[in-house]
Amino acid sequence: MALVAMTYYDTQEPEIFHTSRLQLNSTIGTVNTIFLIVSGFFMAVSVRYLKKDEVKKSSLFLKLTMLGGLLFLVLKTFEYSHKIEIGLTIGYNTFFTFYWLLTLFHVIHVIVGLVILISVHIGINKKKVITKIEDVEAGAAFWHMCDLIWLLLFPIIYLLF
């Protein structure tokens, strides 16, 4: 719903939204998109290996998945700190209100996703595996949802002119 609202306000305040988007770093947004897409691929590979009972390979790809999520958060933190430094905070204008609300909501989900994946990783690496494949698939579904949400956010926030 917030994406629809942002799109609506974009039509109401086109100049503000245009000049605000120009203050974003689309390279950072693109690199973060790549981090999440690749991490989603690694998550799918991890599940596939776990289904074949290849726990060590599954664990490796799960670690790579989490690395992608961590890299996303590091880059996002860098982007946020730059925005704050130059005064582009949540109250700056309508565009940046949406920018902060939508991207922070996504960041929270990425953090929750990483907590889930850490739990899954611990569970599959016990001497006696204590995590069921359904739990791993549920964690993967959550992670893919984070990817999907970002694939909706990225073009609307960073690319629309």
N, C-alpha and C positions, 0 to 999 in steps of 0.2 A: 504494500500500500504506500509505503514511504517513497518508493521509486516512482510510482504514479504521481504522487504529490510533487516530487522534485521535477518531474517532466512537465507537469502543469505549471509550476512556478517559473520554469525555464521559458515557457511561452509568455508569461506575464511580465517577466523582467529579463528579456533577452540580452540586453547590454551588460547587465550585472553578471549574468551567468557566463557570457562570452569572455569578458575581461577576467573573471575569476578563474575560469578554466585555463586561461593563458598563464596563470600563476602556479599551476600545477606542473609537476615534472612527469610528463607522460612516459619517459624512459623508465623511471622508477616503477610506475604503474605497470608497464609492459614486463619488466624483469620480474616483478612480483607475480604477474599472471603466469609467466613461465615457471616460476618456482612452484606455484600451486598445481599447474597442469602436470608437471613432471612428478610431483609428489603424489598426485592422484594415480598416475600410471604405476609408480612404485608400490602404492597401496594395493592395486589390483594384482600386481605380480606377487606381492607378499601373500595375499589370500590364496592365489593359485598354488604357490609352493606349499603352503600349510595344508591345503586339501590333498596334496600328494605326499603328505607327512614328511616333508623336507623342512624341518623346523629351523635348521641353521640358515638356509637360504631365505626362508620366510622372515626370520629375525633380521637378516641383513637388509632386506628390502623395506622392512618396517622401520629400521633405523634411518634409511635414506628418506623415507616418507616424512619422518619426524624432522630430519635435517631441513627438508624443503619448507616445512612449517616454521621452523626456527628462523631460517633465512628470511622468510616472508616477514616475520615479526621484527627482526633486526632492521630490515630495510624500511619497514613502516615506521618504526621508532625514529629512525633517522629523518624520514620525511616529516613526521609529526613535530619533531624538535625544530626543524627548519621553519615550519609554518608558525609555530609559537614564537620563535625568535623574531620573525618579521611582522608579527601582530595579526596573523590570519587565524584568529581563534573562532570559537563556535558562535560568538556574537558579532563577528565582523560584518556579515551580510547574509542574505537568505541562502545563497549558494553554499557558503562555508558552514552554515548551520546544518544543512543536509549532508555536506561532505563529512563533517565530524560525527554526526549521529549515525550515518550509514556505515562509515568505515570503522568506527569504534565498535559498533554492534557486530560487525564482521570479525574484528580482532578478538572480541570476547569469544566468539564461536571457534575461532582457530585455537585459542588457548584451551578451551574446553575439549576440543578435538585432540589436542596434544596430550592432555591429561588422560583421556580415554585410551589413546594409543600407547602411552607409557604403561597404563594398567594392562592392556592387551600384551604388550611386550614382556612384562614381568610374568604374566600368566602362561605364556607359551614357552618361556625359558626356564621354568621350574623343572626339577628332575622328573617329576611326574606332572605332565602338562595339566594345568587346572582350568584353562580357559577353553571353552567349547568353540567350535568353528562358527556357530551361530553368533556368539559374542564378538568374534573377530569380524564377521560380516556386518554386524550392526555397527561396530566401530568404523569399518570401511564406508558404510553408507553415510554415516555422519560426516566423515572426512570428505566424501564426494559431494555432499550437500554444501560444505564450505566452499569447495571448488566452484560449484554451480552458482552459488550466490555471488562469488567474486566475478564470475563471467558475465553476470548481469550488471553488477556495480561498475566494473571497469569501463565499459564503453559509455555508460550514461554519465559517469562522473568525469572521466578523463578525455573522452573523445568527441562527444557531441559538440558541434559548434553552431 
